[in-house]
Amino acid sequence: MQRLVICCAWLLALSPAPALAAPEEKENLYEIEVLVFENRLPQYLGDELLAGEDGNLTSAALDKALAVGAPSAGQSKLSGMAAALERDPHYRVLAHHRWLQAAEPKAAAKARRIQANAGARPGELDGTIRFYSSRFLHLDANLVFRQDGRNYRLNELRRMRIQDVHYFDHPRLSMLARVAPLDKEKPAR
């Protein structure tokens, strides 16, 4: 009996184990969607909170950033929220963008340039968003909102949980962001 056990152990050790084979290369494409809006709530606009910040983003960083597209009607997960914000006089949608991107390491991740939607004043909103993967997924937002000669900066790094809507807060400028893995069953858009 002991010989049988030893023979079986040798056979198992020498045979290839498919369960231990290297996993298939997994695509790590994600859909990133951001909705940037102006807050017009006077109760949150005290003098202390509105000390405008230096809004100079380096032109080199902006020039290297990749352009993003606006979401198509009916495909956007944040389009209902954008419509609700547009109906409320206390808010104004500045930008709504959606794009596909691989989760690359921080050093290799390219920033995406975020600018105001058509119809906004030129240069009113400008900045970058960088999505990357380290141990977790991260979204690094660096946006400047220019209004009445003042600059307001939303500069925040956030660890992202997939499928959740994240709220980036500032007294004058806010952003909703959502990251979702690309469904491989659906055709690419």
C-alpha positions in Angstrom: 0.0 0.0 0.0 2.8 2.4 0.9 4.5 1.6 -2.5 1.2 2.6 -4.3 1.0 5.9 -2.5 4.7 6.7 -3.3 4.1 5.7 -7.0 1.1 7.9 -7.2 2.9 10.8 -5.5 5.7 10.5 -8.1 3.3 10.4 -11.0 1.5 13.5 -9.8 4.8 15.3 -9.3 6.1 14.5 -12.8 2.8 15.1 -14.6 2.0 18.7 -15.8 -0.6 20.3 -13.6 -3.0 22.4 -15.7 -4.4 24.1 -12.7 -1.0 25.5 -11.9 -0.3 26.7 -15.5 0.2 30.4 -16.0 -3.1 32.3 -16.2 -4.2 33.7 -19.5 -3.2 37.3 -20.0 -6.1 39.3 -18.8 -7.1 42.5 -20.4 -7.4 45.4 -18.0 -9.5 47.9 -19.9 -11.8 50.2 -17.9 -14.5 52.7 -18.8 -13.9 55.9 -17.0 -16.6 58.6 -16.8 -16.4 62.0 -15.2 -18.9 64.7 -14.6 -17.6 68.1 -13.5 -19.9 70.8 -12.3 -20.0 74.2 -10.7 -21.6 74.6 -7.3 -23.8 77.7 -7.0 -24.9 77.2 -3.4 -24.4 80.5 -1.5 -24.4 78.9 2.0 -21.1 77.1 1.1 -19.4 80.1 -0.5 -18.0 81.9 2.5 -14.9 84.1 2.1 -12.6 81.6 3.8 -13.6 78.8 1.4 -13.4 81.0 -1.7 -9.8 82.0 -1.3 -8.9 81.3 -5.0 -5.8 79.3 -5.6 -3.1 79.6 -8.2 -4.7 78.1 -11.3 -1.6 77.8 -13.4 -1.3 74.3 -14.7 1.9 73.7 -16.6 1.4 73.8 -20.3 3.8 70.9 -20.7 1.5 68.7 -18.6 -1.6 69.8 -20.5 0.1 69.4 -23.9 1.1 65.8 -23.1 -2.4 64.9 -21.9 -4.6 62.8 -24.3 -8.0 64.2 -25.4 -11.2 62.5 -24.2 -14.6 62.3 -25.7 -18.0 63.2 -24.6 -20.4 60.4 -23.8 -22.9 59.2 -26.4 -26.6 59.6 -25.6 -28.0 56.5 -23.8 -24.6 54.9 -23.1 -23.5 57.0 -20.2 -24.0 55.9 -16.6 -23.9 59.4 -15.3 -26.1 61.0 -17.9 -29.2 60.9 -15.5 -27.2 62.8 -12.9 -26.0 65.3 -15.5 -29.6 65.9 -16.6 -30.7 66.4 -12.9 -27.8 68.9 -12.3 -28.7 70.8 -15.4 -32.3 71.2 -14.2 -31.2 72.5 -10.8 -30.3 76.3 -10.8 -27.8 75.6 -8.0 -25.5 73.7 -10.3 -24.0 74.0 -13.8 -22.5 71.1 -15.7 -19.0 72.1 -17.0 -17.8 68.9 -18.5 -19.0 65.3 -19.0 -16.5 62.9 -20.5 -16.2 59.1 -20.9 -13.3 57.0 -22.3 -11.8 53.6 -22.3 -8.3 53.1 -20.8 -6.1 50.3 -19.6 -5.1 50.3 -15.9 -1.3 50.8 -16.3 1.3 51.3 -13.6 1.5 54.9 -12.2 4.8 55.6 -14.1 3.3 54.6 -17.4 -0.2 56.0 -17.1 -1.0 58.9 -19.4 -3.1 61.8 -18.2 -6.3 62.8 -20.0 -7.1 66.4 -20.6 -10.4 67.6 -19.3 -11.9 70.8 -20.7 -15.3 72.4 -20.5 -18.1 71.2 -22.8 -19.1 73.2 -25.8 -21.1 76.3 -24.8 -19.0 77.1 -21.8 -16.7 80.1 -21.8 -13.3 79.2 -23.4 -10.7 78.3 -20.8 -13.3 78.2 -18.0 -12.3 74.6 -17.0 -9.0 73.0 -17.8 -6.9 70.2 -16.3 -6.0 66.6 -16.3 -7.2 63.3 -14.9 -4.8 60.4 -14.6 -6.1 56.8 -14.0 -3.6 54.2 -13.0 -3.1 50.9 -11.1 -0.7 50.3 -8.2 -2.0 47.9 -5.6 -5.4 49.4 -6.2 -7.0 51.6 -8.9 -6.5 55.3 -8.5 -7.9 58.5 -10.1 -5.8 61.6 -9.8 -7.7 64.8 -10.7 -6.0 68.2 -11.2 -8.6 70.7 -12.5 -8.8 74.5 -12.5 -12.1 76.4 -12.8 -11.7 80.1 -13.8 -14.4 82.5 -12.9 -14.5 86.3 -12.4 -10.8 86.6 -12.4 -10.3 83.9 -9.8 -9.0 80.3 -10.1 -10.3 77.4 -8.1 -8.4 74.2 -8.1 -9.7 70.7 -7.5 -6.6 68.6 -6.9 -7.3 65.2 -5.4 -6.0 61.7 -5.6 -8.6 59.0 -4.9 -8.5 55.2 -4.6 -11.3 54.0 -6.8 -13.7 51.1 -6.1 -15.1 49.8 -9.4 -18.7 50.5 -10.3 -19.1 53.0 -7.4 -19.8 56.7 -8.1 -17.2 58.8 -6.3 -17.8 62.4 -5.3 -14.8 64.8 -5.4 -15.7 67.9 -3.4 -14.7 71.6 -3.6 -16.8 74.6 -2.5 -17.0 75.9 -6.0 -16.2 72.9 -8.3 -17.2 69.2 -7.9 -16.7 66.1 -9.8 -18.5 62.7 -10.0 -16.4 59.8 -11.3 -17.1 56.2 -12.1 -14.7 53.4 -13.1 -16.0 50.1 -14.4 -14.2 47.2 -16.0 -15.0 46.8 -19.7 -17.5 44.0 -20.3 -15.7 41.6 -22.7 -19.0 40.2 -23.9 -20.2 43.5 -25.3 -18.7 44.8 -28.6 -16.2 47.6 -28.2 -17.5 51.1 -28.8 
